[in-house]
Amino acid sequence: MTDTPRNEYIFFEVPPGETPRDAFTKLTTTSDPIHAREGGASEHGCSVETPDGVVYHCLVTNLDVDGWRKDIAAGARHHGWSLAKIAGRRFTVDDGRTYPLTDCRIAFF
């Protein structure tokens, strides 16, 4: 039996002119068909701005992590937005860009 994670943190791009809440809503309601069967996704109170000025906000998924990951990825593709993760001491964007966290501006709210 494999131990599957019950939570996952994903950073989503917030394009200029979008509020984080509006971007989150668009991101999490676009997938058709919907893959997540249980749990949810919520904003998580942290943002990262990369050295090139792109702002990402954190969301957390729970329970059906794989389903939520698919739904969020579908939303990002639909809107042309990137997703990112923190891996070790680096901020890694899904298009291959990677930044040391020390070079990013991080805010908690």
C-alpha positions as CSV (number, residue, x, y, z in Angstrom):
1,M,0.0,0.0,0.0
2,T,1.4,3.4,-1.0
3,D,1.1,6.4,1.2
4,T,-0.4,9.2,-1.0
5,P,-0.1,12.8,0.1
6,R,-3.2,14.4,1.4
7,N,-2.1,17.9,0.7
8,E,-0.1,19.6,-2.1
9,Y,1.1,23.2,-2.4
10,I,1.1,24.7,-5.9
11,F,2.0,28.3,-6.9
12,F,-0.1,29.8,-9.7
13,E,0.8,32.8,-11.8
14,V,-1.2,35.9,-11.2
15,P,-1.0,38.0,-14.4
16,P,-1.0,41.8,-14.3
17,G,-4.6,43.1,-14.1
18,E,-5.9,39.9,-12.3
19,T,-6.5,39.7,-8.6
20,P,-5.2,36.6,-6.9
21,R,-8.8,35.6,-6.0
22,D,-10.0,36.0,-9.6
23,A,-7.1,34.1,-10.9
24,F,-7.6,31.3,-8.3
25,T,-11.3,31.0,-9.3
26,K,-10.5,30.9,-13.0
27,L,-7.8,28.3,-12.4
28,T,-9.9,26.0,-10.3
29,T,-13.1,26.1,-12.3
30,T,-12.0,25.6,-15.9
31,S,-11.3,21.8,-16.1
32,D,-13.8,19.9,-18.2
33,P,-14.3,17.2,-17.2
34,I,-13.6,17.7,-13.5
35,H,-11.1,15.2,-12.2
36,A,-11.1,16.0,-8.4
37,R,-13.6,13.8,-6.6
38,E,-13.2,14.9,-3.1
39,G,-11.4,17.5,-1.0
40,G,-10.7,21.0,-2.2
41,A,-8.3,23.7,-3.1
42,S,-7.9,27.0,-1.2
43,E,-5.6,30.0,-1.3
44,H,-2.8,29.6,1.2
45,G,-1.5,33.1,2.2
46,C,1.9,33.2,0.6
47,S,3.1,34.8,-2.6
48,V,6.5,34.6,-4.4
49,E,7.7,37.3,-6.9
50,T,10.5,36.1,-9.2
51,P,13.4,38.3,-10.0
52,D,11.8,39.0,-13.5
53,G,8.7,40.3,-11.8
54,V,6.2,37.4,-12.2
55,V,4.0,37.0,-9.2
56,Y,2.8,33.6,-8.0
57,H,0.3,32.9,-5.2
58,C,0.1,29.7,-3.2
59,L,-2.8,27.3,-3.1
60,V,-3.2,24.0,-1.2
61,T,-5.1,21.0,-2.3
62,N,-6.3,18.2,-0.1
63,L,-7.6,14.7,-0.3
64,D,-7.8,14.0,-4.0
65,V,-4.4,15.6,-4.7
66,D,-4.0,13.9,-8.1
67,G,-7.4,15.0,-9.3
68,W,-6.9,18.6,-8.1
69,R,-3.4,18.7,-9.7
70,K,-5.0,17.7,-13.1
71,D,-7.8,20.3,-12.7
72,I,-5.4,23.1,-11.8
73,A,-3.0,22.1,-14.7
74,A,-5.9,22.2,-17.1
75,G,-6.9,25.7,-15.8
76,A,-3.4,26.9,-16.2
77,R,-3.1,25.6,-19.8
78,H,-6.5,27.1,-20.7
79,H,-5.5,30.6,-19.5
80,G,-1.8,30.4,-20.6
81,W,-0.5,30.7,-17.0
82,S,2.4,28.9,-15.4
83,L,2.5,26.9,-12.2
84,A,5.4,26.5,-9.9
85,K,6.7,24.6,-6.8
86,I,9.3,25.1,-4.1
87,A,11.8,22.3,-4.4
88,G,14.5,22.5,-1.8
89,R,15.8,26.1,-1.8
90,R,14.6,26.8,-5.3
91,F,11.5,28.1,-6.9
92,T,10.8,26.0,-10.0
93,V,8.4,27.0,-12.7
94,D,6.8,24.4,-14.9
95,D,8.4,25.9,-18.1
96,G,11.9,25.1,-16.8
97,R,12.8,28.5,-15.1
98,T,14.3,28.1,-11.7
99,Y,15.3,30.7,-9.1
100,P,17.1,30.5,-5.8
101,L,14.5,31.4,-3.1
102,T,16.9,34.0,-1.8
103,D,16.5,35.9,-5.2
104,C,12.7,36.0,-4.9
105,R,10.5,38.3,-2.9
106,I,8.3,36.2,-0.5
107,A,5.3,37.6,1.3
108,F,3.0,36.0,3.9
109,F,-0.5,37.3,4.6
